[in-house]
Amino acid sequence: MPLRVTFVAAARGTTLLAERFEDDRPLDQGGWDEVQRVAGTLLPLAAAELRYCSPTPRSRATGAALGYAPLVQLALRDCDMGRWRGLTPAEAMAREPEAVDAWLADPRSTPHGGESLPAFISRVGGWLDTRPADDGGRIVAVAEPSVIRAALVYALKAPPQTYWNIDVRPLSTTTVTGRAGRWNLRFDGVPAQVPRG
């Protein structure tokens, strides 16, 4: 039986302009309010046989608030950003503009002293490939948007630079189905009504 892994993006704890590399800050009131607004639509995912989350405070809090009681998975942690950890992208650019440019231009580069983008994608993909198919067909994982982007690049076997072209919004869901080495992206949206005539 193919696995169905639904990723739920953690609620945002801050405004987009204040996002930081490897941000360990908890949900703020705005994040809690967002979770409460969408809880009704995301609550059915709690029926999944296996429920996981990233180790970040936002992911854990989002999963708990949705009633998932998720198990923390270290493999679903954010990309190791080395000395840029805790900085905003603007702060990293102000301190090391050439290094940030090199990092954005070459996915294999690690000017921050941390993890390369391909290594991050491979780590998250390795987690995806090792999900136990015999424990059930449905899995939910609450993770930071960056982790979900990495999972999608891996599942689609896309080039690493595709990572920069994927936008994952807070509290959005993304589903992949399949098994190790063969994953498909699944869209579960409501079909649009096409007028007849």
ABEGO torsion letter per residue (X at the ends): XBBBBBBBBBBBABBAAABBBGBABBBBAAAAAAAAAAAAAAAAAAABABBBBBABAAAAAAAAAAGAGBBBBAAABBBBAEAABGBBAAAAAAABAAAAAAAAABAABBAAGBBBAAAAAAAAAAAAAABBAAAEABBBBBBBAAAAAAAAAAAAGBBAAAAAABBBBBGBBBBBBEBBGBBBBBBABBBBBBBBX
